[in-house]
Amino acid sequence: MRVTISRADLEQIVTAAAGSEEEICGLLLGEGANIREVRATLNVAPDPARHFEIDPAALIAAYRSAREGGRQVLGHYHSHPSGVAAPSATDAACASPDGSLWLIVADGKAALWRAGADDAGQLRFTSVALDSR
């Protein structure tokens, strides 16, 4: 599976991450395998330098909009200011195997992951091809 995102949206995320010592985060909105919009949100985690938590009000508003015919919430993005563009142990502890997309940015690089379940129903992140146009 390949997921598409506009080059401008991807650059927006990478640029925001490069300018922050704290984890940035936001929502990935669209349909199917097409990210049509990235929506920056506040990181409300108690320690935003080491963790992210999307502002619950922004998340609720996005799901409400989707129910009313707006773009679907496909997943979210966040950065690892001092890590790599791969799910961390903290990410794994906070994730659900719900099929959502996780776009992770670190050191000027972005990688896309899907939070799914293995044969035993346990969380497993799988790499997803990201096509920026």
DSSP file (Angstrom, degrees, kcal/mol; ACC not computed):
  #  RESIDUE AA STRUCTURE BP1 BP2  ACC     N-H-->O    O-->H-N    N-H-->O    O-->H-N    TCO  KAPPA ALPHA  PHI   PSI    X-CA   Y-CA   Z-CA
    1    1 A M              0   0    0      0, 0.0   128,-1.1     0, 0.0     2,-0.4   0.000 360.0 360.0 360.0 137.9    0.0    0.0    0.0
    2    2 A R  E     -a  129   0A   0    126,-0.1     2,-0.4   128,-0.0   128,-0.2  -0.949 360.0-155.7-115.5 138.7    1.2    3.5   -0.8
    3    3 A V  E     -a  130   0A   0    126,-2.7   128,-3.2    -2,-0.4     2,-0.3  -0.943  11.9-144.6-113.5 135.8   -0.2    6.6    0.9
    4    4 A T  E     +ab 131  34A   0     29,-2.7    31,-3.2    -2,-0.4     2,-0.3  -0.759  21.7 168.4-102.9 148.6    0.0   10.0   -0.8
    5    5 A I  E     -a  132   0A   0    126,-2.1   128,-1.7    -2,-0.3    31,-0.1  -0.971  41.0-100.0-148.0 147.5    0.6   13.4    0.8
    6    6 A S     >  -     0   0    0     29,-0.5     4,-2.3    -2,-0.3     5,-0.2  -0.420  26.0-126.7 -70.1 147.4    1.3   16.7   -0.9
    7    7 A R  H  > S+     0   0    0      1,-0.2     4,-2.7     2,-0.2     5,-0.2   0.892 111.3  55.1 -58.8 -39.5    4.9   17.7   -0.9
    8    8 A A  H  > S+     0   0    0      2,-0.2     4,-2.1     1,-0.2    -1,-0.2   0.912 108.3  47.2 -62.6 -43.2    3.9   21.0    0.6
    9    9 A D  H  > S+     0   0    0      2,-0.2     4,-1.8     1,-0.2    -1,-0.2   0.914 113.3  48.2 -65.4 -41.8    2.1   19.3    3.6
   10   10 A L  H  X S+     0   0    0     -4,-2.3     4,-2.4     1,-0.2    -2,-0.2   0.918 112.0  49.0 -65.0 -42.5    5.1   17.0    4.2
   11   11 A E  H  X S+     0   0    0     -4,-2.7     4,-2.7     1,-0.2     5,-0.2   0.869 106.9  57.2 -63.9 -36.2    7.6   19.9    4.0
   12   12 A Q  H  X S+     0   0    0     -4,-2.1     4,-2.1    -5,-0.2    -1,-0.2   0.918 110.1  43.8 -59.4 -44.3    5.4   21.9    6.5
   13   13 A I  H  X S+     0   0    0     -4,-1.8     4,-2.4     2,-0.2    -2,-0.2   0.936 114.4  48.2 -67.3 -47.3    5.6   19.1    9.0
   14   14 A V  H  X S+     0   0    0     -4,-2.4     4,-2.1     1,-0.2    -2,-0.2   0.899 113.1  48.8 -61.8 -41.6    9.4   18.5    8.5
   15   15 A T  H  X S+     0   0    0     -4,-2.7     4,-1.2     2,-0.2    -1,-0.2   0.916 110.9  49.4 -65.3 -44.0   10.0   22.3    8.8
   16   16 A A  H  < S+     0   0    0     -4,-2.1     3,-0.3    -5,-0.2    -2,-0.2   0.903 112.0  49.3 -62.0 -40.2    7.9   22.6   12.0
   17   17 A A  H >< S+     0   0    0     -4,-2.4     3,-1.5     1,-0.2    -1,-0.2   0.889 106.7  55.3 -66.4 -39.1    9.8   19.7   13.5
   18   18 A A  H 3< S+     0   0    0     -4,-2.1    -1,-0.2     1,-0.3    -2,-0.2   0.784 107.0  51.4 -65.7 -26.3   13.2   21.1   12.7
   19   19 A G  T 3< S+     0   0    0     -4,-1.2     2,-0.4    -3,-0.3    -1,-0.3   0.259 100.9  76.2 -95.0  13.1   12.4   24.3   14.5
   20   20 A S    <   -     0   0    0     -3,-1.5     4,-0.1     1,-0.1    -4,-0.0  -0.976  52.0-164.9-132.5 136.6   11.3   22.7   17.8
   21   21 A E  S    S+     0   0    0     -2,-0.4     2,-0.3     2,-0.1    -1,-0.1   0.550  84.2  67.6 -86.6 -10.0   13.0   21.1   20.7
   22   22 A E  S    S-     0   0    0     59,-0.1     2,-0.3    58,-0.1    27,-0.3  -0.705 101.8 -90.6-104.4 160.3    9.6   19.7   21.8
   23   23 A E        -     0   0    0     25,-3.4     2,-0.2    28,-0.3    57,-0.1  -0.546  40.8-152.2 -69.6 128.1    7.6   17.1   20.0
   24   24 A I        -     0   0    0     -2,-0.3    55,-1.4    -4,-0.1     2,-0.3  -0.639  18.2-178.1 -92.7 160.4    5.2   18.6   17.5
   25   25 A C  E     +CD  41  78A   0     16,-0.6    16,-2.3    -2,-0.2     2,-0.3  -0.987  12.4 148.7-155.3 163.8    2.0   16.8   16.6
   26   26 A G  E     -CD  40  77A   0     51,-1.8    51,-2.4    -2,-0.3     2,-0.3  -0.976  39.8 -78.2-177.4-177.3   -1.1   17.0   14.5
   27   27 A L  E     -CD  39  76A   0     12,-2.6    12,-2.4    -2,-0.3     2,-0.6  -0.748  22.0-143.3-106.3 148.0   -3.7   15.1   12.5
   28   28 A L  E     -CD  38  75A   0     47,-2.5    46,-2.6    -2,-0.3    47,-1.3  -0.956  28.0-175.0-108.0 117.1   -3.6   13.5    9.1
   29   29 A L  E     +CD  37  73A   0      8,-3.0     7,-2.3    -2,-0.6     8,-2.1  -0.867  27.8  82.2-118.0 146.9   -7.0   13.9    7.4
   30   30 A G  E     -CD  35  72A   0     42,-2.2    42,-2.1    -2,-0.3     2,-0.3  -0.971  66.8 -71.9 165.0-146.7   -8.2   12.6    4.1
   31   31 A E  E >  S-C   34   0A   0      3,-1.8     3,-2.3    -2,-0.3     2,-0.1  -0.995  79.5 -27.7-148.3 145.2   -9.8    9.5    2.6
   32   32 A G  T 3  S-     0   0    0     -2,-0.3   -29,-0.0     1,-0.3    -2,-0.0  -0.296 127.5 -18.2  55.6-122.6   -8.5    6.0    1.8
   33   33 A A  T 3  S+     0   0    0     -2,-0.1   -29,-2.7   -30,-0.1     2,-0.5   0.013 116.7  98.2-104.0  25.8   -4.8    6.2    1.1
   34   34 A N  E <   -bC   4  31A   0     -3,-2.3    -3,-1.8   -31,-0.2     2,-0.8  -0.937  57.5-157.3-123.2 112.3   -4.8    9.9    0.4
   35   35 A I  E     + C   0  30A   0    -31,-3.2   -29,-0.5    -2,-0.5    -5,-0.3  -0.782  20.0 170.8 -82.3 114.9   -3.7   12.4    3.1
   36   36 A R  E     +     0   0A   0     -7,-2.3     2,-0.3    -2,-0.8    -6,-0.2   0.624  60.6  22.0-101.4 -18.2   -5.4   15.6    1.9
   37   37 A E  E     - C   0  29A   0     -8,-2.1    -8,-3.0     2,-0.0     2,-0.5  -0.992  55.5-155.8-152.5 139.4   -4.8   17.8    4.9
   38   38 A V  E     - C   0  28A   0     -2,-0.3     2,-0.6   -10,-0.2   -10,-0.2  -0.975  15.4-164.5-113.0 133.5   -2.4   18.1    7.9
   39   39 A R  E     - C   0  27A   0    -12,-2.4   -12,-2.6    -2,-0.5     2,-0.0  -0.931  12.7-140.4-123.7 108.4   -3.7   19.9   10.9
   40   40 A A  E     - C   0  26A   0     -2,-0.6     2,-0.3   -14,-0.3   -14,-0.3  -0.370  24.8-173.5 -63.7 141.9   -1.3   21.0   13.5
   41   41 A T  E     - C   0  25A   0    -16,-2.3   -16,-0.6    -2,-0.0     2,-0.2  -0.883  30.3 -90.8-130.9 164.6   -2.5   20.6   17.1
   42   42 A L        -     0   0    0     -2,-0.3    13,-1.5   -18,-0.1     2,-0.8  -0.505  32.5-130.0 -71.0 144.2   -1.2   21.6   20.5
   43   43 A N  B     +H   54   0B   0     11,-0.2    11,-0.2    -2,-0.2    -1,-0.1  -0.884  28.9 177.8 -93.6 108.9    1.0   19.1   22.2
   44   44 A V        +     0   0    0      9,-2.8    10,-0.1    -2,-0.8    -1,-0.1   0.213  30.4 132.1-100.3  14.9   -0.6   18.9   25.7
   45   45 A A        -     0   0    0      8,-0.3     8,-0.1     6,-0.2     6,-0.1  -0.344  66.4-122.9 -63.9 147.0    1.7   16.2   27.1
   46   46 A P  S    S+     0   0    0      0, 0.0    -1,-0.1     0, 0.0     6,-0.0   0.828 110.5  30.3 -60.0 -32.0    3.1   16.9   30.6
   47   47 A D  S >> S+     0   0    0      1,-0.1     3,-2.2     2,-0.0     4,-1.2  -0.696  71.7 175.1-127.6  78.4    6.6   16.5   29.2
   48   48 A P  T 34 S+     0   0    0      0, 0.0   -25,-3.4     0, 0.0    -1,-0.1   0.598  74.3  67.8 -66.6 -10.3    6.4   17.6   25.5
   49   49 A A  T 34 S+     0   0    0    -27,-0.3     3,-0.1     1,-0.1    -2,-0.0   0.701 117.6  22.9 -76.5 -18.5   10.2   17.3   25.0
   50   50 A R  T <4 S+     0   0    0     -3,-2.2     2,-0.3     1,-0.2    -1,-0.1   0.453 128.8  24.7-125.0  -5.0    9.8   13.5   25.4
   51   51 A H     <  -     0   0    0     -4,-1.2     2,-0.4   -28,-0.1   -28,-0.3  -0.977  61.0-139.7-155.9 159.8    6.2   12.7   24.6
   52   52 A F        +     0   0    0     -2,-0.3     2,-0.3    -8,-0.1    -9,-0.1  -0.968  12.9 178.8-128.3 150.3    3.3   13.9   22.6
   53   53 A E        -     0   0    0     -2,-0.4    -9,-2.8    -8,-0.1    -8,-0.3  -0.905  29.3-128.7-146.2 117.5   -0.4   14.1   23.3
   54   54 A I  B     -H   43   0B   0     -2,-0.3   -11,-0.2   -11,-0.2     5,-0.1  -0.431  38.5 -96.0 -67.4 136.7   -2.8   15.6   20.8
   55   55 A D    >>  -     0   0    0    -13,-1.5     4,-1.9     1,-0.2     3,-0.6  -0.341  31.9-141.7 -52.9 117.5   -5.1   18.3   22.2
   56   56 A P  H 3> S+     0   0    0      0, 0.0     4,-2.7     0, 0.0     5,-0.2   0.836  98.6  57.6 -56.8 -34.8   -8.3   16.3   22.9
   57   57 A A  H 3> S+     0   0    0      1,-0.2     4,-2.2     2,-0.2     5,-0.1   0.905 107.7  47.3 -63.5 -40.5  -10.5   19.2   21.8
   58   58 A A  H <> S+     0   0    0     -3,-0.6     4,-2.0     2,-0.2    -1,-0.2   0.888 112.8  49.4 -66.8 -38.9   -8.8   19.2   18.4
   59   59 A L  H  X S+     0   0    0     -4,-1.9     4,-2.2     2,-0.2    -2,-0.2   0.924 111.7  47.4 -66.8 -44.9   -9.2   15.5   18.1
   60   60 A I  H  X S+     0   0    0     -4,-2.7     4,-2.5     1,-0.2    -2,-0.2   0.914 111.6  51.4 -62.2 -43.3  -12.9   15.6   19.1
   61   61 A A  H  X S+     0   0    0     -4,-2.2     4,-2.4    -5,-0.2    -1,-0.2   0.894 109.3  50.5 -62.1 -39.7  -13.6   18.4   16.6
   62   62 A A  H  X S+     0   0    0     -4,-2.0     4,-2.1     2,-0.2    -1,-0.2   0.912 112.4  45.8 -66.3 -42.5  -11.9   16.4   13.8
   63   63 A Y  H  X S+     0   0    0     -4,-2.2     4,-2.2     2,-0.2    -2,-0.2   0.885 112.2  51.6 -67.7 -37.6  -14.0   13.3   14.5
   64   64 A R  H  X S+     0   0    0     -4,-2.5     4,-1.3     2,-0.2    -2,-0.2   0.930 110.2  48.9 -63.0 -44.9  -17.1   15.4   14.7
   65   65 A S  H  <>S+     0   0    0     -4,-2.4     5,-3.0     1,-0.2     3,-0.3   0.898 109.5  52.4 -61.3 -41.6  -16.4   17.0   11.4
   66   66 A A  H ><5S+     0   0    0     -4,-2.1     3,-1.7     1,-0.2    -1,-0.2   0.902 106.6  52.8 -62.4 -41.2  -15.7   13.6    9.8
   67   67 A R  H 3<5S+     0   0    0     -4,-2.2    -1,-0.2     1,-0.3    -2,-0.2   0.798 106.9  54.2 -63.6 -27.4  -19.1   12.3   11.0
   68   68 A E  T 3<5S-     0   0    0     -4,-1.3    -1,-0.3    -3,-0.3    -2,-0.2   0.250 135.4 -84.3 -92.5  13.0  -20.7   15.4    9.4
   69   69 A G  T < 5S+     0   0    0     -3,-1.7    -3,-0.2     1,-0.2    -2,-0.1   0.438  89.6 126.0 103.6   0.1  -19.1   14.6    6.0
   70   70 A G  S   <S-     0   0    0     -5,-3.0    -1,-0.2     1,-0.2   -40,-0.1  -0.068  71.8 -54.3 -78.3-174.3  -15.7   16.2    6.4
   71   71 A R        -     0   0    0      1,-0.1    -1,-0.2   -42,-0.1   -40,-0.1  -0.308  60.8-113.5 -64.2 145.1  -12.4   14.5    5.9
   72   72 A Q  E     -D   30   0A   0    -42,-2.1   -42,-2.2    -3,-0.1     2,-0.9  -0.447  23.0-113.0 -78.1 150.5  -11.7   11.3    7.8
   73   73 A V  E     +D   29   0A   0    -44,-0.2   -44,-0.2     1,-0.2     3,-0.1  -0.777  37.6 174.0 -83.1 109.4   -9.1   11.1   10.5
   74   74 A L  E     -     0   0A   0    -46,-2.6    27,-2.4    -2,-0.9     2,-0.3   0.718  56.8 -71.8 -88.8 -24.0   -6.5    8.7    9.0
   75   75 A G  E     -De  28 101A   0    -47,-1.3   -47,-2.5    25,-0.3     2,-0.3  -0.965  52.7 -90.4 164.1-150.0   -4.0    9.1   11.8
   76   76 A H  E     -De  27 102A   0     25,-2.3    27,-2.5    -2,-0.3     2,-0.3  -0.920  18.7-132.3-149.9 171.6   -1.5   11.7   13.2
   77   77 A Y  E     +De  26 103A   0    -51,-2.4   -51,-1.8    -2,-0.3     2,-0.3  -0.931  23.6 164.7-127.6 156.3    2.0   12.9   13.0
   78   78 A H  E     -De  25 104A   0     25,-2.2    27,-2.0    -2,-0.3     2,-0.3  -0.972  25.6-120.2-159.4 169.3    4.6   13.7   15.6
   79   79 A S  E     - e   0 105A   0    -55,-1.4    27,-0.2    -2,-0.3     3,-0.1  -0.774   2.3-147.9-115.4 158.9    8.3   14.3   15.8
   80   80 A H    >   -     0   0    0     25,-2.7     3,-1.6    -2,-0.3    27,-0.3  -0.864  16.1-169.6-119.9  91.8   11.2   12.8   17.7
   81   81 A P  T 3  S+     0   0    0      0, 0.0    26,-0.2     0, 0.0    -1,-0.1   0.799  87.8  20.7 -56.8 -31.5   13.5   15.8   18.3
   82   82 A S  T 3  S+     0   0    0     -3,-0.1     2,-0.1     2,-0.1    24,-0.1   0.048 122.2  59.9-125.4  27.2   16.4   13.6   19.5
   83   83 A G  S <  S-     0   0    0     -3,-1.6     2,-0.3     1,-0.1    -3,-0.1  -0.356  83.7 -78.5-130.0-152.0   15.4   10.2   18.0
   84   84 A V        -     0   0    0      2,-0.2     2,-1.9    -2,-0.1    23,-0.1  -0.751  44.2 -99.0-117.9 165.3   14.8    8.5   14.7
   85   85 A A  S    S+     0   0    0     -2,-0.3    19,-0.2    21,-0.2    21,-0.1  -0.315  92.4  93.1 -83.5  55.6   11.7    8.5   12.4
   86   86 A A  S    S-     0   0    0     -2,-1.9    -2,-0.2    19,-0.1    19,-0.1  -0.972  89.4 -80.5-142.6 153.8   10.5    5.2   13.8
   87   87 A P        -     0   0    0      0, 0.0     2,-0.1     0, 0.0    38,-0.1  -0.310  47.3-146.2 -59.1 134.2    8.0    4.3   16.6
   88   88 A S     >  -     0   0    0      1,-0.1     4,-2.4    -4,-0.0     5,-0.2  -0.384  29.6-100.1 -91.2 173.9    9.6    4.4   20.0
   89   89 A A  H  > S+     0   0    0      1,-0.2     4,-2.0     2,-0.2     5,-0.1   0.872 127.0  52.8 -61.4 -36.7    8.8    2.3   23.0
   90   90 A T  H  > S+     0   0    0      2,-0.2     4,-1.3     1,-0.2    -1,-0.2   0.909 107.3  51.4 -65.4 -42.1    6.7    5.1   24.3
   91   91 A D  H >> S+     0   0    0      1,-0.2     4,-1.3     2,-0.2     3,-0.6   0.937 110.3  49.1 -58.5 -46.5    4.8    5.2   21.0
   92   92 A A  H 3< S+     0   0    0     -4,-2.4    -1,-0.2     1,-0.2    -2,-0.2   0.867 108.5  53.1 -62.1 -37.3    4.2    1.5   21.2
   93   93 A A  H 3< S+     0   0    0     -4,-2.0    -1,-0.2     1,-0.2    -2,-0.2   0.779 116.1  39.7 -68.6 -25.7    2.9    1.8   24.8
   94   94 A C  H << S+     0   0    0     -4,-1.3    -1,-0.2    -3,-0.6    -2,-0.2   0.571  98.7  95.6 -99.6 -11.3    0.4    4.5   23.8
   95   95 A A     <  -     0   0    0     -4,-1.3    28,-0.1    -3,-0.2    -3,-0.0  -0.387  57.3-148.9 -85.1 157.5   -0.7    3.0   20.5
   96   96 A S        -     0   0    0     -2,-0.1     2,-2.3    19,-0.1     4,-0.3  -0.936  27.8-117.7-117.5 146.5   -3.8    0.9   19.6
   97   97 A P  S    S+     0   0    0      0, 0.0    20,-0.2     0, 0.0    19,-0.1  -0.327  73.1 127.1 -79.4  59.8   -3.8   -1.7   16.9
   98   98 A D  S    S-     0   0    0     -2,-2.3    18,-0.2    18,-0.2    19,-0.0   0.341  80.9-106.7-102.5   4.5   -6.5    0.2   15.1
   99   99 A G        +     0   0    0     16,-3.5    17,-0.2    -3,-0.3     2,-0.0   0.519  67.3 150.7  84.2   4.3   -5.0    0.6   11.6
  100  100 A S        -     0   0    0     15,-0.5    15,-2.5    -4,-0.3     2,-0.3  -0.313  47.0-112.7 -71.9 155.6   -4.2    4.3   12.1
  101  101 A L  E     -eF  75 114A   0    -27,-2.4   -25,-2.3    13,-0.2     2,-0.5  -0.681  22.8-163.1 -89.0 140.8   -1.3    6.0   10.3
  102  102 A W  E     -eF  76 113A   0     11,-3.2    11,-2.0    -2,-0.3     2,-0.7  -0.951   1.8-168.1-124.2 106.8    1.7    7.3   12.3
  103  103 A L  E     -eF  77 112A   0    -27,-2.5   -25,-2.2    -2,-0.5     2,-0.4  -0.873  12.6-169.8 -94.9 118.4    3.9    9.8   10.4
  104  104 A I  E     -eF  78 111A   0      7,-2.9     7,-2.3    -2,-0.7     2,-0.4  -0.929   5.6-164.0-116.8 133.0    7.0   10.3   12.4
  105  105 A V  E     +eF  79 110A   0    -27,-2.0   -25,-2.7    -2,-0.4     2,-0.3  -0.942  18.2 154.1-118.9 134.4    9.6   13.0   11.7
  106  106 A A  E >   - F   0 109A   0      3,-2.5     3,-2.2    -2,-0.4   -21,-0.2  -0.951  65.3  -0.6-157.0 138.3   13.2   13.1   13.0
  107  107 A D  T 3  S-     0   0    0     -2,-0.3     3,-0.1   -27,-0.3   -22,-0.0   0.850 129.1 -53.5  53.0  40.6   16.4   14.6   11.8
  108  108 A G  T 3  S+     0   0    0      1,-0.2     2,-0.3   -94,-0.2    -1,-0.3   0.529 117.1 108.8  75.9   6.1   14.8   16.0    8.6
  109  109 A K  E <   -F  106   0A   0     -3,-2.2    -3,-2.5   -95,-0.1     2,-0.4  -0.873  51.5-156.5-117.0 148.9   13.4   12.7    7.6
  110  110 A A  E     -F  105   0A   0     -2,-0.3     2,-0.4    -5,-0.2    -5,-0.2  -0.970  10.0-178.8-124.3 140.3    9.8   11.4    7.6
  111  111 A A  E     -F  104   0A   0     -7,-2.3    -7,-2.9    -2,-0.4     2,-0.4  -0.994  16.9-140.5-137.0 144.2    8.6    7.8    7.8
  112  112 A L  E     +FG 103 128A   0     16,-0.6    16,-2.6    -2,-0.4     2,-0.3  -0.873  20.9 179.1-110.3 138.2    5.0    6.5    7.8
  113  113 A W  E     -FG 102 127A   0    -11,-2.0   -11,-3.2    -2,-0.4     2,-0.5  -0.939  20.4-141.0-133.6 152.3    3.8    3.6    9.9
  114  114 A R  E     -FG 101 126A   0     12,-2.5    12,-2.1    -2,-0.3     2,-1.0  -0.973  15.2-139.4-115.5 132.1    0.5    1.8   10.4
  115  115 A A  E     + G   0 125A   0    -15,-2.5   -16,-3.5    -2,-0.5   -15,-0.5  -0.786  46.2 146.3 -90.0 101.7   -0.5    0.6   13.9
  116  116 A G  E     - G   0 124A   0      8,-2.5     8,-2.6    -2,-1.0     2,-0.4  -0.503  45.5 -95.7-123.3-168.7   -2.0   -2.8   13.3
  117  117 A A  E     - G   0 123A   0      6,-0.2     6,-0.2   -20,-0.2     2,-0.1  -0.895  24.6-138.6-116.4 144.7   -2.3   -6.2   15.0
  118  118 A D    >   -     0   0    0      4,-2.7     3,-2.1    -2,-0.4     6,-0.1  -0.205  49.4 -78.7 -83.6-173.7   -0.1   -9.3   14.6
  119  119 A D  T 3  S+     0   0    0      1,-0.3    -1,-0.0     2,-0.1    -2,-0.0   0.756 134.3  51.1 -61.4 -24.5   -1.6  -12.8   14.4
  120  120 A A  T 3  S-     0   0    0      2,-0.1    -1,-0.3     3,-0.0     3,-0.1   0.389 120.7-107.3 -92.9   3.2   -2.0  -12.8   18.2
  121  121 A G  S <  S+     0   0    0     -3,-2.1     2,-0.2     1,-0.3    -2,-0.1   0.539  75.0 137.7  84.7   6.1   -3.8   -9.4   18.3
  122  122 A Q        -     0   0    0      1,-0.1    -4,-2.7   -26,-0.1    -1,-0.3  -0.541  63.8 -87.7 -86.0 152.7   -0.8   -7.6   19.7
  123  123 A L  E     +G  117   0A   0     -6,-0.2     2,-0.3    -2,-0.2    -6,-0.2  -0.293  48.9 173.7 -58.9 135.9    0.3   -4.2   18.4
  124  124 A R  E     -G  116   0A   0     -8,-2.6    -8,-2.5    -6,-0.1     2,-0.4  -0.943  22.1-145.7-146.1 125.2    2.7   -4.2   15.5
  125  125 A F  E     -G  115   0A   0     -2,-0.3     2,-0.4   -10,-0.2   -10,-0.2  -0.761  18.3-167.4 -87.0 132.9    3.9   -1.2   13.5
  126  126 A T  E     -G  114   0A   0    -12,-2.1   -12,-2.5    -2,-0.4     2,-0.1  -0.968  24.7-112.1-121.2 141.5    4.4   -1.8    9.8
  127  127 A S  E     -G  113   0A   0     -2,-0.4     2,-0.4   -14,-0.2   -14,-0.2  -0.429  30.8-159.7 -68.4 139.9    6.2    0.5    7.5
  128  128 A V  E     -G  112   0A   0    -16,-2.6   -16,-0.6    -2,-0.1     2,-0.2  -0.981  22.4-113.4-124.4 135.0    4.0    2.2    4.8
  129  129 A A  E     -a    2   0A   0   -128,-1.1  -126,-2.7    -2,-0.4     2,-0.5  -0.475  30.1-152.9 -67.8 134.1    5.3    3.7    1.5
  130  130 A L  E     -a    3   0A   0   -128,-0.2     2,-0.6    -2,-0.2  -126,-0.2  -0.953   7.8-166.1-115.3 122.5    4.8    7.4    1.5
  131  131 A D  E     -a    4   0A   0   -128,-3.2  -126,-2.1    -2,-0.5     2,-0.6  -0.924   4.0-166.8-111.5 109.6    4.4    9.2   -1.9
  132  132 A S  E      a    5   0A   0     -2,-0.6  -126,-0.2  -128,-0.2  -128,-0.1  -0.865 360.0 360.0-100.8 125.6    4.8   13.0   -1.7
  133  133 A R              0   0    0   -128,-1.7  -127,-0.2    -2,-0.6    -1,-0.1   0.342 360.0 360.0-120.6 360.0    3.6   14.8   -4.8
